[in-house]
Amino acid sequence: MLGTKSAIAARFEALDALRGVCALLVVLFHVPVYHALKDIGSFANLQFCVDMFFALSGFVLCHAYGQRLNDRAESIRFVAMRFARLWPLHIVILTLFVGLETGKFIFSRADTAFALDSQAFGPGRSLWEIVTNILFLQSFNLHAGLSWNGPAWSAAVEFYVSILFATVVLLFPRQRYAIFLALCLAAAALLYQVSPEALFVSSDWGVLRAMFGFFAGCLAYHLRERSDDRLTAPNLWEACCVVLVIAFAATRPWGPSHYAFPLLAIIVLYVFSYDQGAISKILRSSILQKLGLWSYSIYMIHTFLFQVTKMGVSFVGQKAHLNLVGWHNQEKLMLLGTPEQAVLPALILTVLIVPVAALTYRWIEKPAMDAARNLLSPTRADSTAPTNPAASSGIIAAAIAGRISWLGARLFVRPTRDSIEKGLDRLRAMSRRSTAGM
């Protein structure tokens, strides 16, 4: 009956896949190839996918933790798990970016004719910005623009917004949804005051954008929680949602109308959380479920991979005296044929991010989350029984850092050691054969 709490599924498979689809669309938006789609004004509206990320996070965290954040211990566990979910991959990609800039600096000093995509440690790549990125503070209007791994701005603000979410749930359990509504509206109003023509802010007022979308997702969960277990005419509702989203993204010009998107996100989350229509069935397919599982890796690694690719193409173009890189709308892009011909390479580059993301999920994301989950399990908590929250947080951070170090050893040290041992074995074998032949 409407108005009563419904039995909600333990997992929202359609929404999981939706996150993966949004991640791929963000990759397509960022692909550094000059193709025909970049000349279409509405192509920039693919950035709505980031707002959908925020709404999905609010919805899912309400479901997973809304009834569990009842005391300080659970709140500490929540913060630690969010940290383990967002920070390790971010710090690995940041390290790769710093290594890349260091390599550019060394090569440019060794050979002044060695032209690369951009100047080493240029704008957005300063040492101070390394510090703010490590602390997840790069999106609080401290810099003129995006820094290092640009997409990480959303992970940074989402981490702090999720802490705000946990605080509200812990301190005001009965009034939580009224507060969520107030926070959503306040964030929208403040954001409109500072950026009336653009919802797509990031390093300056990105935290307001995150709050707007995140708490809209919380409100969507509240509506879903108080609704029937079945959705009338799910095929029709799902088809309408798809048409509405496509039409909105394709027709909305840059301006105040963008602020209606979180309301549309509420409708989409509500409808697809039932997971009952034909489109949901497609979203439950194995490949789209994997895409959802790897979505954070897809989102976080693509800029680095594109940077390496662009540098390689720029270097080849310089040495072969070919015009393979040029400027378009203040963005340096690869020139791969005509804009129409370049659409296919852009799509291929987008898809090629997926297998790499599967590896980073397996080697970085999952080990970090497993380490935090094992550390924070009730059995381990009973045996260690930490009483100081600060000490507990320190243990958590140390455990995660240890896991990352172990992972680095596996990825880099162990292969090197194995290669050396194999080489020594071959030398020994050659020595024995030489001795036998004498």
Secondary structure, DSSP 8 states (H G I E B T S, - for coil): -TTS-----S--HHHHHHHHHHHHHHHHHH--B--GGGGSGGGGGGGHHHHHHHHHHHHHHHHHHTTT--SHHHHHHHHHHHHHHHHHHHHHHHHHHHHHHHHHHHHHHH-TT---SS-TT-TT--HHHHHHHHTT-TTSS-SSS--SSTTHHHHHHHHHHHHHHHHHHHH-SSSHHHHHHHHHHHHHHHHHHH-TT-S---TTTHHHHHHHHHHHHHHHHHHHHTS-SS-SSHHHHHHHHHHHHHHHHHH--SSGGGGGHHHHHHHHHHHHTS--SHHHHHHTSHHHHHHHHTHHHHHHHHHHHHHHHHHHHHHHHHHHT---EEEETTEEEE--SSTTTTHHHHHHHHHHHHHHHHHHIIIIIHHHHHHHHHHTSHHHHHHH----HHHHHHHHHHHHHHHHHHHHIIIIIHHHHHHHHHHHHHHHHHHHHHHHH-
